[in-house]
């Protein structure tokens, strides 16, 4: 059964109390992301998950309670990775917005958020199959994905929308939300392991090295600055 009923989940997610336990738990989670990305929730068996992670079958029940519990924990694993990369920037944006910042200060913070988001979607530190796993979960309409969506809203989308609205001197309306979403959407074209329709294959990039990353950030910052400056002029 697709994990769409949070109240029915018996999740016994227990972090390891020593290095070996933590390594085992992390390996199970990373393998789970790979297998769920490849097979989907229904297609992935606990036997396959255990074999690929090189653990016995009871280990999955011990750490996660069930396949559904492991599925939710895998999504939570990705959500925690997002938090590790974006929480500090989101906190900086919140502090800035609590004061009386100038439009230039708001724009600089927006550009810093954009840089962080570019790092997030292009990093090699994330589980390699994370993007495919998320895409598949969206196709399967998994309610378990709500936790990740909420994390992305709290740490990325909402701060950027608030920054754009304040910079333009307007309420948080559809225009501000659309502009912020379009700005972030520029970066999504370059996400790791993207589809064949993504920007990296079109550029002939099989990887994003430091030089390419800095070029990408520079261009996206220039485009974002132009977008916000033009909108400021329009709204002044």
N, C-alpha and C positions, 0 to 999 in steps of 0.2 A: 504494500500500500504506500502510495506517495506520502511523504511526511508533511501533510497539510494541516494537522491538528495539534498545535503546541501542547494543549492540555493533556494529550494522551501519551506524551513522551515520558519515559522513565529514564532520565539521563543520569548516569552515574559516572560522570567525567571526573576522574581523580588524578591530578598531576602526580608524577613520580616523586618519591621522597628522596631519591638519590640519583646520581648521574645516569646510571644504567636504566632506571625506570623512566627518566625523562627522555633519554635517547630512544627507548622503545616506543613511548607514546608519540614522540615527534615523527618517528618513522611510520607508524601506523597512520597518522594524520596525513602525511605527505603522500603515502601510497593510496590512501582513500581518495584524495583529490584527483590523483591520476586515474584510478579505476572508475570513479563516478563520472569523470570527464569522458572517458572512453565508452563506458557501458550504460550510463544513466543510472538513476536510482533503482529502477526495477530490474535492469539487466545485471547489476553488480551483486554477486553472491558473497556472503560472509566467508565462505571457503576460499574464494579467489582473493578477497581482501587479506585474509590471514596468510595465505601462501605467498602473495606478493610482498607482504611486510615481513615475511620470515618469522612469524609468531604462530603459536598454537591457537586454535579457534577460541578457547575460553578467555584468551587475553582480550579479545574484542569485548566480550561480555563484562569482563572485570573492569576495564577502563571506561566503557561507553554504554553498557547495558544492552545494546541491540544495534542492528544496522542503522536504524533510524537515529539512534543516539550518536552513532559515529558520523552520520551524514550532517547532523546539526553541529557537531564538534568540528568537523572539517570546515564548515562555513564560518564558525566562530574563530577558527585558526586564521582564516583570511582576514576577518574583521579585526582581529588583534594586530595583524601585520599592518593594516591600514592605520590603525590607531598609533602604532609605533612610529609611523612616518609622518602623520599629519596632525597629531594632537597638539604639539608645541606651537605650530603655526596657527591652528584654530584658536588657541588660547591667546596668542599675540593679537589676533584680529579682534577677539572679544574685548580685550583690554583697550585697544585703540578705539573701538566703537563705543565704549563706555564713556569716553571723554568727548572732547570737542575738536576732532582732527580736521586738518585742512584737506581739500580735494587732492592735493599732491601726496599727502601722507596716506590717504586712502588708496590712491592709485599704486603707490609703492608697496603697500601691504597686499593688494590684489596681485601684483606681479610676483611677490614672494610666494603667495599661495599657489599661483600658476606654476612657478618653478618647482615647488614641492610636489605638485600633482604630476608634472612631467616626470620627475624622478620616480614617483610611485608607479606610474603605468609603464615605464621603460626599464625598471630595475631588473637585474638578474638575481636579486636576493629573494624575490617572491617565488613560491612554488611554480615550476614551469607550466603546469597544466591548469593553473588557477583561472585564467581567462576563459578557457574552454569549459571548465567546470561551472563557472558562473553563468556563461551563455546557455549551457545545457539546462541548468537549474531554472533559468528564466523561461526557456521553451517548455519545460515540464511544469511551469507555474508552481514552483515549490514555495509554500508559505515559509519554510525554514529560511529562505533567502531574505526575509524581511529584516532580520537582524543586521545583515550586511548593508542593505539599502538604508536602514536607519543610521548606521554608522557613517556611511558616505554622505548622507544628508547633513548630519550633525557636524562632521569634521571638514567637509569640502564644499558641498553645494550651498548650504545655508550661509556660512561665513562669506562666500564669494557673492552671493545675492545681496546680502546686507551691505557689503563694501561697495558694490556697484550702485545700489540705491542711494546710499549716503553721498557717494562721489558725484552723482548726478543731481543731488538735491531733490529727490522725489521719493514718494512712498514706495514700499516694497510691492510694486504692482507687476503686471504681466511684462511690461517692457524691461524692467530691471531683471526679472527672472530669466527672460529670454536672452538678454545680453550676457548674463553670467553663464547660462547654460551653453551658449554658443562659444564663449571664451574657453570654457573647459572642454568642449567638444573638439576643439582644435587638437588638444593633446591626445584624445582617445584614438585618433587616426594612427597614432604611432605606438599603440600598446604592443607589448611583447606577445609573440605567438599570435599575431593578428590574422585575420582572414586574408585571402588572396586579394580582396578588395581594399585592404588597408594601405596606408601610405608607404610602409617599408618595402613591400614587394614591388610597388610601382617605382620606387627609387632604386631598386636593385640592392637593397640593404638586407643582408642576412643577420646583421647584428647592429646595435647602436653603440659605437665606441665613444670615448670621451669627446673627441673632436666633433662627431656628428651630434652628440647630445648638446654641446655648447652652441653649435650652429642652430639647432632646433629651438633651444631656449631663447636665443637672441631674436630669431625671426618671430616666434610667438609673442615675445614681449613687445617687439616693435608693432606687431599687428594689434595687440591688445591696447597698447598706448594710443594708437591711432583711433581705434574704436571708441575708447572712453573719452578722448579729447574731443572727437567730433560730436559725441553725444552731449558732452558738457556744453559745447558751443550751442547746440540745438536747444538745450534746456535752460540756457542762461537768459 
